[in-house]
Amino acid sequence: MCALTAGQRGRRVLLVDHAEQVGKKILISGGGRCNFTNLHTAPDRYLSANPHFAKSALRRYTQHDFLELVERHRIAWHEKTLGQLFCDGGARQIVDMLLAECTAGGVEIALGHLARDITHADASYRVTIGDRIATAPALVIATGGPSIPKMGATGFAYDLARQFGLKIIEPRPALVPLTLGGDEVLFRELSGVAAPVEARAGKAKFREAALFTHRGLSGPAILQVSSYWRHGEPVEIDFLPTHPADWLVAAKRAHPRTTLRKLLTDALPTRLADTLADQLGLTTELANTPDKALAEAQRRLSAWRFHPNGTEGFAKAEVTVGGIATAGLSSQTMEARDVRGLYAIGEAVDVTGWLGGYNFQWAWASGWAAGQAI
């Protein structure tokens, strides 16, 4: 995005990728259909040490701007849930679109070689690519974070940023499954069971599906709160977020001969209902269960506390929280404040979006901002 924007402004651009093909992460995104943006993109849906940093770029290049580009290339798309936009065809269409735009801007692309021996002197950057040396007055760090290393992702961006004196906010996996241990291992036996829930971590809460796995917890609701979760903190799940506050006591009045297990089985997948009922230990008919016990069961069901012992790490993380500190960058241009001609964009920077196309939109917006400034 940065390359095509700068190229179409008349700049000579060399785009370097150590992979053998461009856009490998784009190609696997959205189950191969690329969730390329979100209609509800807004700055409050991003995490950063400076929550205001992303505002400028997101305002100047919006989700509607990218959608206009998609439609100009006649790529059919559809909206899924919560404003998420996907290609009808496949993610290859987005890669081809970006490549076509790069071609229109005269961008040269060098694949299959690491960028080495990067130096800066006399207002010029010097980079060795294979057996070639390239020089330019501007250098853009657009190499992402370490999430999904099997796609070739590394911490290269951080090493390069440190070389030029930029600070790094500690990177950690985000949009990642959480693992369970100890007494909560029993929930792993529910592997494959999913249910609509409200998941909470700290002040963040998301109402989507949760999925039990052989290692712990996953699904959209869990991936969302994982970005906010810190080691040692609990994750709370409301298993019946659409039920009113007094539903169990009310059920006792309406159906005194029924049981908690039957009520849970009616509302949740059977295996999950049985596990929760066993944990709550209320086996008698509601008529014979004290209101106080029902209220306590209801409280636990609406704020069931899990204590994850970790995450599945960068190998399964869709993105990275942390990265190149925004304090050292201009929010208008993405240029380093103290190193003229050095820019950082996308996931390499300490800006992380929610699940559902937000991180792509940050890539497009920050790339456009830098491409306009170079």
Secondary structure, 3 states (H helix, E strand, C coil): CHHHHHHCCCCCCEEEECCCCCCHHHHHHHHHCCEEEECCCCHHHEECCCCCCCHHHHHHCCHHHHHHHHHHCCCCEEECHHHEEEECCCCHHHHHHHHHHHHHCCCEEEECCCEEEEEEECCEEEEEECCEEEEECCEEECCCCCCCHHHCCCCHHHHHHHHCCCCEEEEEEECCCEECCHHHHHHHHHCCCEEEEEEEECCEEEEEEEEECCCEEECHHHHHHHCCCCCCCCEEEECCCCCCCCHHHHHHHHCCCCEHHHHHHHHCCHHHHHHHHHHHCCCCEHHHCCHHHHHHHHHHHHCEEECCCEECCCCCCCEEEEEECHHHECCCCCEECCCCCEEECHHHECCEECCCCHHHHHHHHHHHHHHHHC
